[in-house]
Amino acid sequence: MSRIGKSPVVIPAGVTVEVANGVITVKGKLGQLTQEFSDVTVKVEEGQVQVERSSDHKDHRAKHGLYRSLVNNMIIGVSEGFTKSLELVGVGYRASNQGQKLDLALGFSHNIVLMVAPEVTLETISEKGKNPIVKLTSHDKQLLGAIAAKIRGFRKPEPYKGKGVKFVGEVLRRKAGKSA
């Protein structure tokens, strides 16, 4: 048995979970999320969601833990939400936003303008003497991670000076420079 898959997901107050025709729908105070599933059965009973598989086939075992984790992330997302913060490390690196439009100056000859999905709340923090921070908040963990990875991909942190876009709290593997 999958250790993750066999543990039930507790449904907090204010969250409703519905299962119909291979689609699970989770509604909460922060929004609504849907996810299709196959090869497993999802049961909602007594304030818990239980994911069960029909056989010990390799695909069924793999999807057992996957769908349990997806359901758990959906429930946490609509009740509490998720946040990712990115830090811009480098001289002259700036970030600003107007609504859902993120404007990044990352040392290229032009600024990078990115339209962020409306499900994601965007905030830029620029304090004097500190690196600019881009803060992303959403109820959809998958969408949030994809947007954060896209922003980080514009200028990944390099291993010598650490310049680039990195997650707050991310530990970079640093290299020594040229030895004289």
C-alpha positions, 0 to 999 in steps of 0.5 A, a space after each residue: 500500500 502507498 503510505 501517502 495514499 492510504 491516509 485519509 484527507 480531513 475536510 475542514 469546516 467551510 470546504 465542500 467536496 463533491 465526486 461525480 463522473 471521474 471528477 472531484 470538485 472542491 469548493 471553499 472560501 478562496 475559490 473552487 478547484 476541479 480535478 479529473 481522476 482515473 484508476 482509483 476510487 474517491 470516497 467522501 464520508 464522515 468529513 474525510 476523503 479516502 482514495 482507494 485503488 482497485 488493484 496492485 498494478 504498477 499504474 494504479 499504485 503510482 496514481 494512488 498516492 498522486 491523487 491523494 496528494 492532489 486532493 490534499 493540495 486542493 483542500 488546503 488551497 481553497 481553505 488556506 491558500 499558497 504563497 511563493 516569494 521570489 527574490 531578485 538578486 543583482 545590481 539594477 534588478 527591479 520588479 514592479 506591477 500594475 494589477 496583473 502585469 509584472 514588469 521585471 528589469 533583470 539586466 537585459 536590454 529590455 524589460 520583461 513584461 509578464 501577464 499573470 493569471 487572474 487566479 494569482 494575486 501579485 505583489 512586489 516589495 521594494 525596500 531601500 537596501 534590500 533585494 526586490 521581492 515578488 510575492 505570489 498568492 493563489 489557491 491553485 498550487 499547480 498554477 502558482 508553481 508554474 508561474 513562479 518557475 516561469 519567472 525564475 526561468 527568466 534569469 536563473 541564479 548563477 553559482 558564482 555570485 548568486 545573481 538572478 531570480 531565486 526563491 526566498 529561502 532557497 540555498 544555492 550551491 556556490 562555486 569558488 571563482 578563479 584561483 590566482 
